[in-house]
Amino acid sequence: MQALTVWPSASEYCNSCVIPQLDLELYSCSNSVKWGQRRRKRVDFRRFSFHGLLYLSSNFRGFRSEACCLAGQNCKSKWKFFSSVLSPNKSSVGEVFALALSLEESTVGNGVAEEELDQLSDSAEDRVRQDEVNERNLDCGNKCEGSNNVGDNEDDNHEDHDGQKDGIDNGEKVQNGNGTRINVRALAWKLRKVKTADDVEEVLKEKGNLPLQIYSTIIRGFGKEKKLDSAMALFEWLKRKNKETDGPIRLNLFIYNTLLGAMKQSENFDGVEEVINDMAIEGMLPNVVTYNTLMGIYIEQGKGVEALQLFEEMPMKGVSPSPASYSTVLFAYRRLEDGFGALAFFVDIKNKYQKGEIGKDDNEDWDNEFAKLEDFTIRICYQVMRRWLVSSENLSSQVLRLFKEMDKAGVRPGREEHERLMWACTREEHCVVAKELYTRIREFDNEISLSVCNHVIWIMGKARKWWAALEIYEDLLDKGPKPNNMSYELIVSHFNILLSAARKKGIWRWGVRLLNKMEEKGLKPGSREWNSVLVACSKASETSAAIAIFKRMVEQGEKPTIISYGALLSALEKGKLYDEALSVWKHMIKVGFEPNLYAYTIMASIYAAQGKFDIVDSIIREMVTVGINPTVVTFNAIISACARNSLGSVAYEWFQRMKLENVTPNEVTYEMLIEGLANDGKPRLAYELHLRAHNEGFGLSAKAYDAVIESSQMYGATIDVSTLGPRPPEKKKKVQIRKNLSEFCNLADVPRRSKPFDKDEIYTSLSEELHT
């Protein structure tokens, strides 16, 4: 039968520096502690000392705090699932879905970040356990042996009321001093409900002399189970036995360290001061495990600075830090969210190791340990930077500065860490960090997740860096991975933002250039994109360009909409190409489009400008017949056409027609009618309408005011100018057709210089009018 030591082998712990081990623990319903609901009782260790042996300086001479680095590389399995969930493999539904996806990434990512924080804590704890194993082996020597044969003891397979296995070493038996085998787990089961030393005595009175290592194992197990009362009862019993004259039990430093570790694991720190005082009374000097455990307790209490101060005291007391000590200090910087401090600390110990000042212990593989510490530092820096990015403050500059410091230190995380950090970039101000991360990933090995690229495109668009988003899309085309539907819809949505801005501002040239750029990148403009450019041409009164764009739209296989026809009709009307407009109107009816209010209004304006008011009247009647009631815009278009052609009397007749149709005039109605009457030699009527508009509360423009004054002077009409009030200030034009594109370039964050479009592509001769 193979002999086993009662203690878990050191190999169980030595590989757990970065990847936490899974401990066999017992958690009952009444004693389980949920994450986020931990009870943290604080104790200030500076109030006491080991009778002068442990002195904590009140002046922190510790470590420089600046900022930190990216995250760890040993969490790939978890993030592999995370990335697979987020990689879109179905057709997307546009920018709204992209936003939802990004927000979902941010939410899930935060949860994973908190889970990784627990993993970092486990990693630091595993280093402490390694020191405990070494200490345990020195203390135990070859005194105890165990067996993997559980035997027939009825206590071997006890379970608690939840049906969960005990946290003590499963089924192990050891020999006492008389050679009798003791089932440690069964013994722990009997002690799990003890509250006092007398209760322990009742259980152990017939067990004889047991090795101290059995008691330490049970205490450690109680710490895992959060049963500190039982652990303290067993410790008090040991103290009682220790005081007996010639007693077989003599407490040692290992028992005290085990009890401190149990307090840390159970997160109950009320008795820490008493335990330390007992150590001092017994004359036991603290060792590296003691310091590491106390630093861990400080960290659990949220006293990271005090933990760093305690680390500084170790060399002063002749205690050499172990790899666990360095890991614990790094974790303290993580709790302080001080990435710069963690990075500076690692660089400092690395320099000392290279100079031979530390790492002289032959029992440790220091090359391997420092590789683990570097990986641990990266993971901590990643956690800190993620916290900076999800903070309500804009700490993007801190993240970029930490990247720079990491480069100086020669510490560089891998692609996976960069991609995970990318998902924390969700706000507009994060665009600089996202672009930096994207550049670093491309430089690293040119491999990158498509979902991450789509996220960067979304971030750039959110920050109005549309040209930068287009560069990302171009990289997908040139370098891979191949863009998917999400990539396509994101970049098209960005183009739509620019095209909408060009449409609203009448900057038709930029609209044409954007269409050219889309086609150049393999993006097919839809009716929405074409219509934006057509409306921009109409606003700018660019009739030739509108005709060319409409024709090009049809040639590209895109079916025009009623908006397309309306924009083209408007452009033709402004260019006084009335015959061409009539051809477009007939074609629109022929292909099955029902005219809308806008189209009817344009045609009424066209016929009014030609003086064909019988047709205008038939259009109005047709509108009413099909259920489209003419609005003030319709009548304003007719009145404006009359005014421009010096038909003031006809304009006034249509003004009276408005009353019959129960349409209320507005400022535009009065202004255009007044101008038309003034130009038609009817200053008195224009004057009366101006007074009427003023009485109705309309603030007419200076142009209408000047028209009344000039017409009355020209035709000798007598009017009371004082009743018109003071001359109104000049009104600014609502739509400015800009020749200078600087303002639009600033808005759209696009370069001011662009390759000129081919005029032959935009302009066509009027003989090539569309008659399809």
C-alpha positions in Angstrom: 0.0 0.0 0.0 1.5 3.3 -1.0 2.4 5.5 1.9 1.2 9.1 1.8 2.2 12.0 3.9 -0.7 13.7 5.8 0.2 17.0 4.1 -0.6 17.9 0.5 2.6 17.7 -1.5 4.4 20.9 -2.4 3.7 20.2 -6.0 0.0 21.0 -5.3 1.0 24.6 -4.7 4.1 25.4 -6.7 2.1 25.6 -9.9 -0.5 27.8 -8.5 1.3 31.1 -8.6 -0.9 32.6 -11.3 -3.6 30.0 -12.0 -5.5 29.4 -8.7 -6.0 25.9 -7.4 -9.4 24.4 -6.6 -9.5 23.5 -2.9 -11.7 20.8 -1.6 -13.8 22.8 0.8 -16.9 22.3 3.0 -19.5 25.0 2.9 -22.8 24.5 4.7 -25.9 26.6 4.1 -25.6 28.3 7.5 -21.9 29.1 7.1 -21.5 29.9 3.4 -20.5 33.5 2.6 -21.6 34.9 -0.8 -19.3 37.0 -2.8 -19.8 40.7 -2.3 -21.2 40.1 1.2 -18.0 39.4 3.1 -17.7 40.5 6.7 -14.6 42.5 7.0 -13.6 43.3 10.6 -10.6 45.6 10.8 -7.8 45.5 13.3 -4.9 47.9 13.3 -1.7 46.0 13.8 0.2 49.2 14.5 -1.3 49.3 18.0 0.8 46.4 19.1 4.0 44.5 18.3 5.8 41.3 19.0 7.2 42.8 22.2 9.5 44.9 20.1 10.2 42.2 17.6 7.7 43.5 15.0 7.8 47.3 14.7 5.8 49.0 12.0 7.2 52.4 11.1 4.7 55.2 11.0 6.5 56.8 8.1 5.9 55.0 4.9 9.2 55.0 3.1 7.8 52.4 0.7 7.2 52.3 -2.9 6.7 54.9 -5.5 3.0 55.0 -6.7 2.4 56.0 -10.3 0.3 53.7 -12.5 0.4 50.2 -14.1 0.2 47.9 -17.1 -2.0 45.5 -19.0 -3.4 42.3 -17.9 -2.5 38.7 -17.5 -2.0 36.0 -20.1 -3.2 32.9 -18.2 -7.0 33.5 -18.4 -7.3 32.4 -22.0 -9.9 29.6 -21.4 -12.4 32.0 -19.8 -11.9 34.6 -22.4 -12.1 32.1 -25.3 -15.7 31.5 -24.3 -16.2 35.2 -23.8 -14.9 36.0 -27.3 -17.0 33.3 -28.9 -20.2 34.6 -27.4 -19.4 38.1 -28.8 -18.3 37.2 -32.3 -21.3 38.0 -34.5 -22.0 35.1 -36.9 -25.4 36.2 -38.1 -26.5 39.2 -40.1 -26.6 42.3 -38.0 -29.3 44.8 -37.7 -27.3 47.9 -37.9 -25.8 50.5 -35.6 -28.4 50.0 -32.9 -27.5 46.4 -32.5 -23.8 47.4 -32.5 -24.4 49.7 -29.6 -26.4 47.0 -27.7 -23.6 44.6 -28.4 -20.9 47.0 -27.1 -22.9 47.8 -24.0 -23.4 44.1 -23.4 -19.7 43.5 -23.8 -19.0 46.2 -21.3 -21.5 44.7 -18.8 -20.2 41.2 -19.1 -16.6 42.4 -19.2 -17.0 44.1 -15.8 -18.3 40.9 -14.3 -15.4 39.0 -15.6 -13.0 41.6 -14.3 -14.4 41.2 -10.8 -14.1 37.5 -11.1 -10.5 37.9 -12.2 -9.8 40.0 -9.1 -10.8 36.9 -7.1 -8.4 34.9 -9.2 -5.6 37.3 -8.5 -6.4 37.0 -4.8 -6.2 33.2 -5.1 -2.9 33.5 -6.9 -1.4 35.5 -4.2 -2.9 33.1 -1.6 -1.3 30.2 -3.4 2.1 31.7 -3.0 1.5 32.0 0.7 0.4 28.4 0.7 3.7 27.4 -0.9 5.6 29.0 2.0 3.3 27.2 4.4 4.1 23.9 2.7 7.8 24.5 3.0 7.4 25.4 6.7 5.1 22.4 7.2 7.6 20.0 5.7 10.4 21.4 7.9 8.2 21.1 11.0 6.9 17.6 10.1 10.0 15.9 8.8 9.4 12.2 8.6 7.2 11.9 11.7 3.8 11.1 10.0 2.7 8.8 7.3 -0.7 8.3 5.9 -2.5 5.9 3.7 -4.8 6.2 0.8 -6.7 3.3 2.2 -9.7 4.7 4.0 -10.7 1.5 5.6 -14.0 0.5 7.2 -14.3 3.3 9.7 -17.9 4.4 9.7 -16.8 8.0 10.0 -14.8 7.9 6.8 -17.5 9.3 4.5 -19.4 11.7 6.7 -21.2 14.5 5.0 -22.8 17.6 6.4 -26.5 18.4 6.2 -25.9 19.9 2.7 -24.4 16.7 1.4 -21.1 18.4 0.8 -17.8 16.7 1.6 -15.6 17.9 4.4 -12.9 20.5 3.6 -10.3 18.4 5.5 -7.9 16.2 3.5 -10.3 13.6 2.2 -10.2 10.3 4.0 -6.5 10.6 5.2 -5.3 8.5 8.1 -2.1 9.1 10.0 -0.3 7.3 12.8 -0.1 8.7 16.3 2.9 8.1 18.5 1.8 4.6 19.4 1.4 3.5 15.7 -2.4 3.7 15.8 -4.0 5.1 12.6 -6.1 8.2 13.0 -8.6 9.3 10.4 -8.0 13.0 10.2 -11.2 13.9 8.4 -13.3 11.8 10.7 -11.7 13.5 13.7 -12.3 16.9 12.2 -15.9 16.0 11.7 -16.3 15.3 15.4 -14.6 18.6 16.3 -16.5 20.8 13.8 -19.2 21.8 16.4 -17.0 22.4 19.4 -17.2 25.8 21.0 -14.8 25.6 24.0 -11.6 23.9 25.0 -13.7 21.6 27.3 -15.7 20.5 24.3 -12.4 19.6 22.6 -11.2 17.8 25.6 -14.3 15.6 25.6 -13.6 14.6 22.0 -9.8 14.1 22.3 -9.5 12.6 25.8 -9.1 9.1 24.4 -7.1 9.9 21.3 -3.7 9.9 23.1 -0.8 12.0 21.9 -1.3 13.2 18.4 1.3 15.0 16.2 0.9 18.8 16.1 0.5 18.5 12.3 -2.9 16.8 12.7 -4.2 19.8 14.7 -2.8 22.3 12.2 -4.6 20.4 9.4 -7.9 20.6 11.2 -7.4 24.3 12.1 -6.7 25.0 8.4 -9.8 23.1 7.3 -12.0 25.0 9.8 -10.6 28.2 8.3 -11.7 27.1 4.8 -15.1 26.2 6.2 -15.5 29.6 7.9 -15.7 27.8 11.3 -13.3 30.0 13.2 -15.0 29.3 16.5 -14.2 25.6 16.3 -10.6 26.5 15.3 -10.2 28.9 18.2 -11.6 26.3 20.6 -9.0 23.7 19.4 -6.3 26.4 19.7 -7.3 27.2 23.3 -7.2 23.5 24.1 -3.7 23.3 22.7 -2.6 26.3 24.8 -4.0 24.6 27.9 -2.0 21.4 27.1 1.0 23.5 26.4 0.9 24.9 29.9 0.8 21.5 31.6 4.0 20.5 33.3 5.8 18.0 31.1 2.9 18.0 28.7 3.4 16.2 25.4 2.1 19.2 23.4 4.4 22.2 22.7 3.0 24.9 20.5 5.3 26.1 17.7 5.3 28.9 15.2 3.6 26.7 12.6 0.5 26.3 14.7 0.3 30.1 15.2 0.8 30.8 11.5 -1.9 28.2 10.6 -4.4 29.9 13.0 -3.6 33.3 11.5 -4.2 31.8 8.1 -7.5 30.4 9.3 -8.5 33.8 10.5 -7.7 35.3 7.1 -9.6 32.7 5.2 -12.7 33.0 7.5 -12.4 36.8 7.2 -12.7 37.2 10.9 -9.9 39.3 12.4 -11.2 39.9 15.9 -8.6 37.6 17.5 -5.5 38.5 15.5 -4.1 40.8 18.1 -4.5 38.2 20.8 -2.7 35.6 18.7 0.2 37.9 18.0 0.6 38.8 21.6 0.6 35.1 22.5 3.4 34.6 20.0 5.4 37.3 21.6 4.8 35.9 25.1 6.0 32.5 23.9 9.1 34.1 22.5 8.4 33.0 18.9 9.9 35.2 16.3 7.7 35.8 13.2 8.9 34.3 10.0 8.1 35.0 6.4 4.8 33.1 6.5 3.7 35.2 9.5 4.5 38.4 7.6 2.8 37.2 4.4 -0.3 36.2 6.3 -0.5 39.5 8.1 -0.1 41.4 4.8 -2.9 39.4 3.4 -5.1 40.3 6.4 -4.3 44.0 5.8 -5.3 43.7 2.2 -8.5 42.0 3.1 -9.3 44.9 5.4 -8.7 47.4 2.6 -5.4 48.6 4.2 -3.1 48.3 1.2 -0.7 51.0 2.3 -0.2 49.3 5.7 0.5 46.0 4.0 3.3 47.7 2.0 4.7 49.2 5.2 4.7 45.7 6.8 6.7 44.4 3.8 9.3 47.1 4.4 9.7 45.9 8.0 10.7 42.4 6.9 14.4 43.1 6.0 14.7 45.2 9.2 13.8 42.2 11.3 16.1 39.8 9.4 13.3 38.1 7.4 14.0 37.5 3.8 10.9 37.9 1.5 9.8 34.9 -0.5 8.1 34.9 -3.9 4.8 34.8 -1.9 5.8 38.1 -0.3 6.3 39.7 -3.7 3.0 38.4 -5.0 1.2 39.7 -1.9 2.7 43.2 -2.4 1.7 43.2 -6.0 -1.8 42.3 -5.0 -1.8 45.1 -2.5 -1.1 47.5 -5.4 -4.0 46.0 -7.3 -6.4 46.7 -4.4 -5.0 50.2 -4.3 -5.6 50.4 -8.0 -2.0 51.7 -8.4 -0.8 50.2 -11.6 2.3 52.4 -11.7 3.3 51.3 -8.2 2.9 47.6 -9.1 5.0 48.0 -12.3 7.7 50.0 -10.4 7.8 47.4 -7.7 8.3 44.5 -10.2 11.0 46.4 -12.0 12.8 47.1 -8.7 12.8 43.4 -7.6 13.8 42.3 -11.1 16.8 44.6 -11.1 17.8 43.4 -7.6 17.6 39.8 -8.8 19.7 40.5 -11.8 22.3 42.1 -9.5 22.2 39.1 -7.2 20.8 41.0 -4.3 17.9 38.6 -3.9 17.1 35.1 -5.1 20.0 33.3 -3.4 17.8 30.6 -1.9 18.7 27.3 -3.6 15.3 25.9 -2.6 13.5 28.2 -5.1 13.6 28.2 -8.9 14.0 32.0 -9.0 14.0 32.2 -12.8 10.7 30.5 -12.9 9.4 32.6 -10.0 10.2 35.9 -11.7 8.6 34.7 -14.8 5.4 34.1 -12.8 5.8 37.5 -11.1 6.0 39.2 -14.4 2.9 37.5 -15.6 1.2 38.3 -12.3 2.2 42.0 -12.7 0.7 42.0 -16.2 -2.6 40.7 -15.0 -2.7 43.2 -12.2 -2.0 46.1 -14.5 -4.7 44.9 -16.8 -7.2 44.9 -13.9 -6.1 48.4 -12.9 -6.4 49.8 -16.4 -9.8 48.2 -16.8 -10.9 49.9 -13.6 -9.7 53.2 -15.0 -11.7 52.8 -18.2 -14.9 51.9 -16.4 -14.5 54.8 -14.0 -16.8 57.8 -14.3 -13.7 59.9 -14.7 -11.8 60.2 -18.0 -8.6 58.4 -17.2 -7.6 57.7 -20.8 -4.4 59.6 -20.4 -3.4 57.5 -17.4 -3.9 54.3 -19.5 -1.8 55.7 -22.3 0.9 56.7 -19.9 1.0 53.3 -18.3 1.4 51.7 -21.8 4.4 53.9 -22.2 5.9 52.9 -18.8 5.3 49.2 -19.6 7.2 49.6 -22.9 10.1 51.1 -20.9 10.0 48.2 -18.5 10.0 45.7 -21.3 6.7 44.2 -20.0 4.2 43.6 -22.8 1.0 41.6 -22.6 -0.3 39.5 -25.5 -3.0 40.0 -28.0 -5.7 38.5 -25.9 -5.1 40.9 -23.0 -5.3 43.9 -25.4 -8.5 42.6 -26.9 -10.1 42.1 -23.5 -9.1 45.6 -22.5 -10.6 46.9 -25.7 -14.1 45.9 -24.5 -13.8 48.3 -21.6 -13.6 51.2 -24.1 -17.3 52.3 -24.4 -17.3 56.0 -24.2 -16.4 58.7 -26.7 -13.3 59.8 -24.9 -12.0 56.2 -25.0 -11.3 56.5 -28.8 -7.6 57.3 -28.3 -7.2 54.2 -26.1 -9.1 52.0 -28.5 -6.9 53.2 -31.4 -3.7 52.6 -29.4 -4.9 49.1 -28.5 -5.8 48.4 -32.1 -2.4 49.6 -33.3 -0.6 47.5 -30.8 -2.6 44.4 -31.7 -1.8 44.8 -35.4 1.8 45.4 -34.6 2.0 42.3 -32.3 1.1 39.6 -34.8 -1.5 41.2 -37.1 -4.0 38.7 -35.8 -7.2 40.3 -34.3 -10.7 39.3 -33.6 -13.4 40.5 -36.0 -15.7 41.4 -33.1 -13.0 43.6 -31.7 -12.5 45.4 -35.0 -16.2 46.0 -35.2 -16.1 47.4 -31.7 -13.3 49.8 -32.7 -15.3 51.0 -35.7 -18.3 51.6 -33.4 -16.1 53.6 -30.9 -14.6 55.7 -33.7 -18.0 56.5 -35.0 -19.3 57.4 -31.6 -16.3 59.8 -31.2 -17.1 61.2 -34.6 -13.8 59.9 -36.0 -15.5 58.5 -39.1 -12.3 58.6 -41.2 -10.5 56.6 -38.6 -13.4 54.1 -38.6 -13.0 53.8 -42.4 -9.3 53.1 -41.9 -10.2 50.1 -39.7 -12.6 48.9 -42.4 -9.9 49.2 -45.0 -7.5 47.1 -42.8 -10.2 44.4 -42.7 -10.3 44.4 -46.5 -6.5 44.4 -46.9 -5.2 42.5 -43.9 -8.2 40.5 -42.6 -10.2 39.2 -41.0 -12.8 39.4 -43.6 -15.6 41.9 -42.7 -19.0 40.6 -41.9 -22.5 42.1 -42.0 -21.9 43.9 -38.8 -18.8 45.5 -40.2 -20.6 46.5 -43.3 -23.6 48.0 -41.5 -21.5 49.9 -39.0 -19.4 51.6 -41.7 -22.4 52.4 -43.8 -24.1 53.9 -40.8 -21.1 56.2 -40.4 -21.3 57.2 -44.0 -25.0 58.0 -43.4 -24.1 60.4 -40.6 -21.7 62.3 -42.9 -24.2 62.2 -45.8 -27.0 63.5 -43.5 -24.7 66.4 -42.4 -24.0 67.2 -46.0 -27.7 67.0 -46.9 -28.7 69.4 -44.0 -26.0 71.9 -44.9 -26.4 71.7 -48.7 -22.8 70.6 -49.2 -23.5 68.5 -52.2 -19.9 68.1 -53.3 -19.0 66.3 -50.1 -22.0 64.1 -50.7 -20.7 63.1 -54.1 -17.3 62.4 -52.7 -18.7 60.2 -50.0 -20.6 58.2 -52.5 -17.5 57.7 -54.6 -15.6 56.6 -51.4 -18.3 54.1 -50.6 -18.2 52.5 -54.0 -14.3 52.5 -53.9 -14.4 50.5 -50.7 -17.0 48.0 -52.1 -19.9 49.5 -50.1 -23.0 49.7 -52.2 -25.0 52.9 -51.5 -28.7 52.4 -50.9 -31.6 54.7 -51.6 -31.0 56.5 -48.3 -27.5 57.4 -49.3 -28.5 58.5 -52.8 -31.4 60.5 -51.5 -29.2 62.4 -49.1 -27.0 63.6 -52.0 -30.1 64.4 -54.2 -31.6 66.5 -51.4 -28.2 68.3 -50.9 -28.2 69.1 -54.7 -31.7 70.4 -54.5 -30.9 72.7 -51.5 -27.9 74.0 -53.4 -30.0 74.5 -56.6 -27.5 72.3 -58.4 -29.8 71.0 -61.1 -27.2 69.4 -63.3 -25.7 67.5 -60.5 -29.1 66.3 -59.3 -29.9 65.0 -62.8 -26.5 63.2 -63.0 -26.8 61.7 -59.5 -30.4 60.4 -60.2 -29.2 58.9 -63.5 -26.2 57.3 -61.8 -28.5 55.9 -59.1 -30.6 54.1 -61.7 -27.6 52.8 -63.5 -26.2 51.3 -60.3 -29.4 49.3 -60.0 -30.9 51.2 -57.1 -34.6 51.9 -57.5 -35.6 55.5 -56.8 -38.1 56.3 -54.1 -40.7 59.0 -53.9 -38.1 61.1 -52.0 -35.7 60.6 -54.9 -38.3 61.9 -57.4 -39.3 64.8 -55.1 -35.7 65.9 -54.7 -35.1 65.8 -58.5 -38.4 67.7 -59.2 -37.3 70.3 -56.7 -33.9 70.7 -58.3 -35.5 71.0 -61.8 -38.0 73.5 -60.5 -35.3 75.7 -59.0 -33.4 75.5 -62.3 -36.6 76.5 -64.2 -36.4 73.3 -66.3 -40.2 72.9 -66.3 -40.5 70.6 -69.2 -37.9 68.3 -67.8 -39.8 68.3 -64.4 -43.0 67.4 -66.2 -41.2 64.5 -67.9 -40.0 63.3 -64.5 -43.5 63.7 -63.1 -45.0 61.6 -65.8 -42.3 58.9 -65.4 -43.0 58.8 -61.7 -46.7 58.2 -62.3 -45.9 55.6 -65.0 -43.7 53.5 -62.8 -46.4 53.3 -60.1 -45.5 55.9 -57.5 -48.3 57.8 -55.9 -47.3 61.5 -55.6 -47.1 62.8 -52.0 -47.7 66.2 -50.6 -44.1 67.3 -51.5 -44.4 66.2 -55.1 -47.8 67.9 -55.5 -46.5 71.1 -54.0 -43.5 71.2 -56.4 -45.7 70.6 -59.5 -48.2 73.3 -58.3 -45.2 75.7 -57.9 -44.0 74.8 -61.4 -47.3 75.4 -63.1 -47.8 78.6 -61.1 -44.5 79.9 -62.3 -45.6 79.2 -65.9 -48.9 81.0 -65.3 -51.0 77.9 -65.8 -53.3 78.4 -62.9 -56.0 76.2 -64.3 -53.6 73.3 -64.0 -52.6 74.5 -60.5 -56.3 74.5 -59.6 -56.7 71.0 -60.9 -53.7 69.8 -58.9 -55.3 71.2 -55.7 -58.6 69.5 -56.5 -56.8 66.2 -57.2 -54.9 66.4 -53.9 -58.2 66.8 -52.0 -59.7 63.9 -54.0 -56.9 61.5 -53.1 -57.0 62.6 -49.4 -54.0 64.8 -49.4 -55.0 68.2 -48.0 -52.9 71.1 -49.2 -51.0 72.8 -46.4 -49.6 76.3 -45.9 -46.4 75.1 -47.6 -48.4 74.3 -50.7 -50.0 77.7 -50.9 -46.7 79.4 -50.0 -45.1 77.7 -53.0 -47.9 79.0 -55.3 -47.8 82.5 -53.8 -44.0 82.6 -54.1 -44.1 81.6 -57.7 -46.6 84.4 -58.4 -44.5 86.9 -56.5 -41.3 86.0 -58.4 -43.2 86.6 -61.7 -44.8 89.9 -60.7 -48.2 88.4 -60.4 -49.2 90.1 -57.1 -52.9 90.1 -57.8 -53.0 86.4 -58.5 -51.0 85.8 -55.4 -53.6 87.7 -53.4 -56.3 85.6 -54.9 -54.6 82.4 -53.7 -54.2 84.1 -50.3 -57.9 84.4 -50.2 -58.2 80.8 -51.4 -56.3 79.8 -48.2 -59.2 81.0 -46.1 -61.6 78.9 -48.0 -59.4 75.8 -47.4 -59.1 76.7 -43.7 -55.3 77.0 -44.0 -53.7 79.6 -41.7 -51.0 81.8 -43.2 -47.6 82.1 -41.6 -44.7 84.6 -41.8 -43.5 83.3 -45.1 -47.0 83.7 -46.6 -47.2 87.4 -45.6 -43.6 88.2 -46.6 -43.9 86.6 -50.1 -47.4 88.2 -50.7 -46.2 91.6 -49.5 -43.2 91.5 -51.8 -45.4 90.4 -54.7 -48.0 93.1 -54.2 -45.2 95.8 -53.8 -43.6 94.6 -57.1 -47.0 94.6 -58.8 -47.6 98.3 -58.0 -50.0 97.7 -55.1 -48.2 99.4 -52.2 -51.4 100.3 -50.2 -52.5 96.6 -50.1 -49.0 95.6 -49.2 -49.0 98.1 -46.4 -52.4 96.8 -45.0 -51.2 93.2 -45.1 -48.0 94.3 -43.2 -50.1 95.9 -40.5 -52.4 92.8 -40.4 -49.4 90.5 -40.0 -48.0 92.7 -37.2 -51.3 92.6 -35.4 -51.4 88.9 -35.6 -48.0 88.7 -33.9 -45.8 87.8 -36.9 -42.4 89.4 -37.0 -41.8 90.0 -40.7 -38.3 90.4 -42.2 -36.6 93.6 -43.1 -37.0 92.6 -46.8 -40.8 92.9 -46.5 -40.5 96.2 -44.6 -38.3 97.6 -47.3 -40.6 96.4 -50.1 -43.5 98.4 -48.5 -41.5 101.6 -48.1 -39.9 101.5 -51.6 -43.2 100.6 -53.3 -45.1 103.5 -51.6 -42.4 105.9 -52.5 -42.3 104.7 -56.1 -46.0 104.8 -56.6 -46.7 107.8 -54.4 -48.9 106.0 -51.9 -49.5 107.8 -48.6 -48.8 105.6 -45.6 -48.1 106.1 -41.9 -44.6 104.7 -41.6 -44.6 105.0 -37.8 -47.3 102.3 -37.7 -44.9 99.8 -39.2 -42.6 100.2 -36.3 -38.8 100.2 -36.5 -37.1 98.4 -39.3 -36.5 94.7 -38.3 -32.9 93.4 -38.1 -31.6 91.4 -40.9 -32.4 87.7 -40.7 -29.7 85.1 -41.1 -30.3 82.5 -43.8 -31.3 79.2 -42.5 -29.6 77.2 -45.2 -26.1 78.3 -46.1 -24.7 76.9 -49.3 -21.0 76.9 -48.3 -18.2 77.3 -50.8 -15.7 76.9 -48.1 -15.8 73.4 -46.5 -13.8 74.2 -43.4 -16.8 74.2 -41.1 -18.0 70.9 -42.5 -14.6 69.3 -42.3 -14.4 70.3 -38.6 -17.8 68.8 -38.0 -17.2 65.6 -39.8 -13.5 65.2 -38.7 -12.5 64.7 -42.3 -9.5 65.9 -44.2 -9.8 69.3 -45.9 -8.0 68.0 -49.0 -9.6 65.4 -51.2 -9.1 64.1 -54.7 -11.3 66.2 -56.9 -14.2 64.3 -58.5 -14.4 63.9 -62.2 -16.7 66.6 -63.6 -17.8 64.4 -66.4 -19.0 61.9 -63.7 -21.2 64.6 -62.1 -22.4 66.9 -64.9 -24.2 65.8 -68.0 -25.5 67.8 -70.9 -29.1 68.7 -70.8 -29.6 66.6 -73.9 -28.9 63.5 -71.8 -31.9 64.1 -69.6 -33.5 61.1 -68.1 -36.5 59.7 -70.0 -36.5 56.2 -68.7 
